[in-house]
Amino acid sequence: MTGGPKEPENLKGWRFSVAPMMDWTDRHCRAFHRALSARTRLYTEMVTTGAVLHGPRERLLGFSEVEHPVAVQLGGSDPAELAQAARIAAAFGYDEVNLNVGCPSDRVQEGRFGACLMREPALVGDCVAAMKAAVSVPVTVKCRIGVDDQDPEAALDALADAVVAAGVDGLIVHARKAWLQGLSPKENRDVPPLDYGRAERLKRRHPGLPVSVNGGLRDLDAVRARLAGVDGAMVGRAAYSEPALLLDVDPVLFGVPAPASDAFAAVAAFEPYVAAVLARGERLHAVTRHMLGLFNGRPGARAYRRHLSTHGMGLDADLATLHAAVALVSRAAPEARAA
């Protein structure tokens, strides 16, 4: 899966991105999001080094050319294994390799990667150095501002200093501590509070380092507020549950037209991709599960979601099923989205 259009690797390349989200940002989700925004940087779900080295690589790493610019997120803590996995991912044609230093789940902690690596900045630096030596595409890190009782000032500076010394190409800062003891990952989405100012102070300390901020950004007004202090913003759950907000990204943040005039046009443009998925024997639901929130705010949105959830699961579900769902939605202007 090499080739395809790839935007220049500069600060603007990280201006807006959709976060890697387990069980959500698979190849079908990313292709759908690309139909809504040409400039948004897309990320895979996290894939572990063990899976890359020993698992079904095409299923784990394969993607469509339409997804560029697209980055792979790796989970691991062994520099040699990460270097090998990065090399494999780069050969698939990814535009960036990202290291996960932010996930707080128990499974990730048991594997000694994710957010617990905030306690081992020197090791993270070794991992980045190994990946940088293995690939020519940018190597970035997605981290927290700290974990548990760490002082976010000291913890984030230590991590940033280590990866900058290793040649990291960018840092994505989830502006909330990861609480590894006493809170579930779901609870950790809201507790402790976000601290965007910490990411901004990091940017001032490393003015030459591309810094993006992640966490709690629900609309483009919030994104623009953050871009006053850092280079980029990464949106997660809001982009997934309200995908139509991506239609505003290109004109609002990049000054270029969106690839589709509205959500209806986006579905129409996306149909050839859906048809190709069906032709390979995959079910319609594998794609449309990512499209359920597209018409939120329009009359008929609930009926659209119900139709796809009920009829899109069937073995015989096809483009006609999608057409029938879309036909239930009013083409009247939706409630205004923040932009």
Rosetta blueprint (number, residue, H / E / L):
1 M L
2 T L
3 G L
4 G L
5 P L
6 K L
7 E L
8 P L
9 E L
10 N L
11 L H
12 K H
13 G H
14 W H
15 R L
16 F E
17 S E
18 V E
19 A L
20 P L
21 M L
22 M L
23 D L
24 W L
25 T L
26 D L
27 R H
28 H H
29 C H
30 R H
31 A H
32 F H
33 H H
34 R H
35 A H
36 L H
37 S L
38 A L
39 R L
40 T L
41 R E
42 L E
43 Y E
44 T E
45 E E
46 M E
47 V E
48 T E
49 T H
50 G H
51 A H
52 V H
53 L H
54 H H
55 G L
56 P L
57 R H
58 E H
59 R H
60 L H
61 L H
62 G L
63 F L
64 S L
65 E H
66 V H
67 E H
68 H L
69 P L
70 V E
71 A E
72 V E
73 Q E
74 L E
75 G E
76 G L
77 S L
78 D L
79 P H
80 A H
81 E H
82 L H
83 A H
84 Q H
85 A H
86 A H
87 R H
88 I H
89 A H
90 A H
91 A H
92 F H
93 G L
94 Y L
95 D L
96 E E
97 V E
98 N E
99 L E
100 N E
101 V E
102 G L
103 C L
104 P L
105 S L
106 D H
107 R H
108 V H
109 Q H
110 E H
111 G L
112 R L
113 F L
114 G H
115 A H
116 C H
117 L H
118 M H
119 R H
120 E L
121 P H
122 A H
123 L H
124 V H
125 G H
126 D H
127 C H
128 V H
129 A H
130 A H
131 M H
132 K H
133 A H
134 A H
135 V L
136 S L
137 V L
138 P L
139 V E
140 T E
141 V E
142 K E
143 C E
144 R E
145 I L
146 G L
147 V E
148 D L
149 D L
150 Q L
151 D L
152 P H
153 E H
154 A H
155 A H
156 L H
157 D H
158 A H
159 L H
160 A H
161 D H
162 A H
163 V H
164 V H
165 A H
166 A L
167 G L
168 V L
169 D L
170 G E
171 L E
172 I E
173 V E
174 H E
175 A L
176 R L
177 K L
178 A E
179 W L
180 L L
181 Q L
182 G L
183 L L
184 S L
185 P L
186 K L
187 E H
188 N H
189 R H
190 D L
191 V L
192 P L
193 P L
194 L L
195 D L
196 Y H
197 G H
198 R H
199 A H
200 E H
201 R H
202 L H
203 K H
204 R H
205 R H
206 H L
207 P L
208 G L
209 L L
210 P L
211 V E
212 S E
213 V E
214 N E
215 G L
216 G L
217 L L
218 R L
219 D L
220 L H
221 D H
222 A H
223 V H
224 R H
225 A H
226 R H
227 L L
228 A L
229 G L
230 V L
231 D L
232 G E
233 A E
234 M E
235 V E
236 G L
237 R H
238 A H
239 A H
240 Y H
241 S H
242 E L
243 P H
244 A H
245 L H
246 L H
247 L H
248 D H
249 V H
250 D H
251 P H
252 V H
253 L H
254 F H
255 G L
256 V L
257 P L
258 A L
259 P L
260 A L
261 S L
262 D L
263 A H
264 F H
265 A H
266 A H
267 V H
268 A H
269 A H
270 F H
271 E H
272 P H
273 Y H
274 V H
275 A H
276 A H
277 V H
278 L H
279 A H
280 R L
281 G L
282 E L
283 R L
284 L L
285 H H
286 A H
287 V H
288 T H
289 R L
290 H L
291 M L
292 L L
293 G L
294 L L
295 F L
296 N L
297 G L
298 R L
299 P L
300 G L
301 A H
302 R H
303 A H
304 Y H
305 R H
306 R H
307 H H
308 L H
309 S H
310 T H
311 H H
312 G L
313 M L
314 G L
315 L L
316 D L
317 A L
318 D L
319 L H
320 A H
321 T H
322 L H
323 H H
324 A H
325 A H
326 V H
327 A H
328 L L
329 V L
330 S L
331 R L
332 A L
333 A L
334 P L
335 E L
336 A L
337 R L
338 A L
339 A L
